[in-house]
Amino acid sequence: MDDQLLGSDPEPDSNSPRFVSLPVLERPANTAVAGAGAQHRRPRRSATPPPGAAVETHPVPRQVISAHSELFRRQFFPDVTRSEWNDWRWQLRHRIRDLAGLARVVSLTADEETALLRVGGHLPVGITPYYAALIHPFDAADPLRKMMIPVSAEFVQSAGEADDPLSEDSHMPVPGLVHRYPDRVLFLVTNFCATYCRYCTRARMVGQTGEYHFNNDQYQRAIDYIAVNPQIRDVLISGGDPLTMIDERLEWLLSRLRAIPHVEFLRIGSKVPVVLPQRITPALCRMLRRYHPLWMSIHFMHPTELTPEVTQACNRLADAGIPLGSQTVLVRGVNDDVDTMKRLMHGLLRVRVRPYYLYQCDPISGSGHFRTSVQKGLEIISGLRGFTSGYGVPTFVIDAPGGGGKIPLIPDPVVGRNGDFLVLRNYEGRTFQYPDPVPTNG
């Protein structure tokens, strides 16, 4: 985080290009508990209206605090004000990092305690207080708890697993830049995350080196590589989580990438809107909208994550003109049934996020207890397709081990042929024939 730039350069200076100011998306205001009947402040007017004239007022947006978060704050952080709770920097500074911190808010099992003492050089624990409030304190089978708190199975390596199963490190022409597909690159700008998912594909980056944002020299080497390779039109900024950086540092990167003529398309991959929605401030959104076309892929996993705070964060991003897509990992005991996945997909559409990818869990070291069968993923897609809106059906993919890239998988609807007719199966299991004459020679 920016309070702990271990091994990184100072924040970028103010020599970045100047930008034309844009209309204010939202005005700062006091925080309020969601549903509270507090009065909105009225924005100041530039001139005093004449006596008797009608005065137009606009509601001032406030940072939402759900009732659940408010109860958690009062119970475990009674000396923390609402304003502090809604400060994303406070949330990062007070992440829960160890056994003692977790034991304050969760009744840990013996296995969880043992695993927490063994983490050492593995992926660290890091959970924002906001997200910790969503974890069930007494149910070890709670989906969010499974994703955040280590267990002993994490230290068991199964056949086919690897620290870098996608061979990202071997596809880096310069440090931090993965160039696997012809026209696009993955730009890893930090190894720091607001929270650490136990199934993380890049667990090696944090467990082996500690937390830090990369330095400007490394950024510049990647930018220079992109600039001299005109086939690159799409840059995905990821990490770690780029939204854990301060606005000025993120804008330093965006402005330099946008200045490259052949870069048409910028994307940000992040879980911050889900685990640290306080970070999605009006100021951040005003800055991001300067760099369109800019898209964002958000890592959602379970319907419980769709809180009032997350809804506000997604609405702010969407109102800034940023198309939002979700990326979900299929994880055993978290979202590996049709009902949970359907509720998640429906909820995402309601908060203006388009379901994009459903990933088969990558075979990272110690992920055997997380991974389902591939058939389970196909069953879930079959349970969504036709039973819900097409917009709510993500593409199920395997990111091929060894650097093969994403391979889409779909339940096969083709039953066979009946002469000049193709026999197809629909979502109900019924078969239909479509006229498709077999080509004849000549």
Buried (B, 14 or more C-beta within 10 A) or exposed (E): BBEBBEEBBEBBEEEBEEEEEEEEBBEEBEBBBBEEEEEBBEEEEEEEEEEEEEEEEEEBBBBBBBEBBBEBBEEBBEEBEBEBBBBBBBBBEBBBBEBEBBBEBBEBEEBBBBBBEEBEEBBBBBBBBBBBBBBBBEEBEBBBBBBBBBBBBBBEBEEEBBBBBBBBEEBBEBEBBBBBBEBBBBBBBBBBBBBBBBBBBBBBBBBEEBBBBBEBEBBEBBBEBBBEBEEBBBBBBBBBBBBBBBBBBBBBBBBBBBEBEEBEBBBBBBBBBBBBBBBBBBEBBBBBBBBBEBBBBBBBBBBBBBBBBBBBBBBBBBBBEBBBBBBBBBBBBBBBEBEBBBBBBBBBBEBBBBBBBBBBBBBBBBBBBBBBEEEBBBBBBBBBBEEBEEEBBBBBBBBBBEBEEBEEBEBEBEEEEEEEBBBBBEBEEEEEBEEBEEEEEE
